[in-house]
Amino acid sequence: MVISTSLQAEERETPSAMQRFASGMNPVNWKMPDFGSIFPSQEEKERVKEKKESFFSEVSATASKSWAKTKEVLSPSRYNPTKFFSASHRSKGPQTTRKEPGFWSSLFTTEPEPQEITNVNDFLRQSRPKP
């Protein structure tokens, strides 16, 4: 038997497409992505100046403020007549308590004669119609 003392380097064949695909799927061969190119460097951060608000955002802000004030001004709860006068002013008026007849007594009694209305206060003292 003859032993060769010289070693010969083996030539590597280029990997086939399937071998390249399989090595790419192997998690051992995976590398972390380099995020340095995505994020700005400190020099770029210092170079960048604060941007003013765009024209569109200024118009949007103005429109939303205007709409909020319009809703506040035109709100029906703002014009509630009970809010126009203080509670002490309302309680100073004439206190007339009228008892309305119950069901059975109103069924068997005749209608009272309507009172003659001579001024505005008489008109306002009338009972309101029931819905």
Secondary structure, DSSP 8 states (H G I E B T S, - for coil): -----S----------HHHHHHHHH-GGG-----GGGTS--HHHHHH-------HHHHHHHHHHHHHHHHHHHT-GGGG-HHHHS-HHHHHTS---------HHHHHHS---------SHHHHHTS-----
